[in-house]
Structures are given as C-alpha cells and as structure tokens.
C-alpha cells in the first residue's frame, strides 16, 4: 500500500524504506546468533555421533578378531581330537587283530589236545 500510494494522505515509510530496513536488520540481528548456535550444536552432535560410530567399529573389529581366534583354537582342538581318534582306532584295530590271532592259536591248541 505504501509503494502504490493508495492512501495519498499519509505514508508511514517513504521510498528508501528505512523502517522496513530497520525491521529486517533487527530480525537478522537476533536470527544470526541463533543460527550460529544451532550450527555449533549440530556440529557437536555430529562429532559425538562420529566418535560413537568409530568406537562401535573398533568394538566390532575387536569382537571379530576374538571370534576368529576362538575359531582357530577350536579348529586346532578338533584336529587334535581327530588325530587322537585316528590313533585310538588304529590301536583298537591292532588289538583286535592280536586278539583274533590269539583266539585262533588257542582254538588250534584246543583241537590238538587229545581227550
């Protein structure tokens, strides 16, 4: 209304619009520090999230290494148990053959003795 001069009797803010400029300057004066404060807080939150993510990645890496070490230990234990099982199976086989041989020898002697 002021620019178009609809009311020709009274103009509250003439052409250089000093009052409007003052209003925008006032708004910028209180908005700028609030925006900077919000940016600073957001940067702090981002930094905290970044540090938490880095810590989480380190924890995951450490847990993964521990699981790998445990898997290696368990694999070594399983290999050792399989080797022991193989040795025991071979020993059982050898003893079974000896028992079979002794049984055959005893059977032959029993059949040879006169009654």
C-alpha distance (Angstrom), angle and dihedral (degrees) to the residues before:
residue distance angle dihedral
X1 . . .
X2 3.79 . .
X3 3.83 92.8 .
X4 3.78 95.1 46.5
X5 3.79 91.0 44.2
X6 3.76 93.5 -134.2
X7 3.74 89.1 160.6
X8 3.77 103.8 46.5
X9 3.79 95.3 -177.6
X10 3.75 99.4 65.1
X11 3.80 131.3 24.7
X12 3.77 115.1 -177.4
X13 3.83 97.1 -168.5
X14 3.79 118.7 27.1
X15 3.84 125.7 -151.7
X16 3.82 104.4 -66.3
X17 3.85 84.3 55.9
X18 3.78 94.7 -141.0
X19 3.80 93.7 168.8
X20 3.81 91.9 51.2
X21 3.81 90.6 46.8
X22 3.81 89.3 50.3
X23 3.80 91.4 50.9
X24 3.82 92.6 50.8
X25 3.81 91.1 45.7
X26 3.80 90.4 51.5
X27 3.80 91.0 49.6
X28 3.83 91.0 48.8
X29 3.81 90.8 47.4
X30 3.80 93.8 60.1
X31 3.84 97.1 31.5
X32 3.81 98.0 53.6
X33 3.83 96.6 61.1
X34 3.81 90.4 45.1
X35 3.79 90.9 51.9
X36 3.81 91.7 47.7
X37 3.81 90.6 48.2
X38 3.80 90.9 50.2
X39 3.81 90.8 49.3
X40 3.80 91.1 49.9
X41 3.79 91.6 50.2
X42 3.80 91.2 47.5
X43 3.80 89.9 50.2
X44 3.82 89.6 51.4
X45 3.81 90.8 49.5
X46 3.81 90.9 48.0
X47 3.81 90.6 50.1
X48 3.82 91.5 49.6
X49 3.81 90.8 48.9
X50 3.79 90.6 47.7
X51 3.80 91.9 51.2
X52 3.81 91.1 46.6
X53 3.81 90.3 50.1
X54 3.80 91.2 49.3
X55 3.81 91.0 49.6
X56 3.80 90.2 48.0
X57 3.82 91.1 51.1
X58 3.82 90.1 49.5
X59 3.81 90.6 49.9
X60 3.81 90.8 49.5
X61 3.81 91.2 49.2
X62 3.81 91.5 48.8
X63 3.82 91.8 47.9
X64 3.80 90.1 48.5
X65 3.80 91.5 51.5
X66 3.81 90.7 48.4
X67 3.83 90.5 50.6
X68 3.81 90.4 49.2
X69 3.80 91.5 49.6
X70 3.81 90.9 48.1
X71 3.82 90.7 48.2
X72 3.83 90.1 50.7
X73 3.81 91.1 50.1
X74 3.79 92.1 48.0
X75 3.80 91.2 47.4
X76 3.79 90.6 51.6
X77 3.81 90.0 48.8
X78 3.81 91.1 49.9
X79 3.80 91.6 49.4
X80 3.81 90.1 50.3
X81 3.81 91.4 48.9
X82 3.81 90.5 49.2
X83 3.81 89.9 51.1
X84 3.80 90.3 49.7
X85 3.81 89.9 48.0
X86 3.80 90.0 51.0
X87 3.81 91.4 50.3
X88 3.81 91.3 47.6
X89 3.81 91.3 48.7
X90 3.80 90.8 50.5
X91 3.81 90.6 47.8
X92 3.81 90.9 48.5
X93 3.80 89.9 49.5
X94 3.81 91.6 49.5
X95 3.81 92.1 48.0
X96 3.80 91.1 47.5
X97 3.81 89.9 53.3
X98 3.83 90.7 49.1
X99 3.81 90.9 48.7
X100 3.80 89.6 49.0
X101 3.79 90.8 49.8
X102 3.82 92.5 47.6
X103 3.80 90.9 46.9
X104 3.79 91.0 50.9
X105 3.82 90.7 48.1
X106 3.82 92.2 49.2
X107 3.77 90.9 47.1
X108 3.81 90.7 51.8
X109 3.82 92.0 49.6
X110 3.78 92.4 47.9
X111 3.79 90.5 52.4
X112 3.84 91.7 47.9
X113 3.80 97.1 54.0
X114 3.82 114.0 94.1
X115 3.74 118.7 -126.6
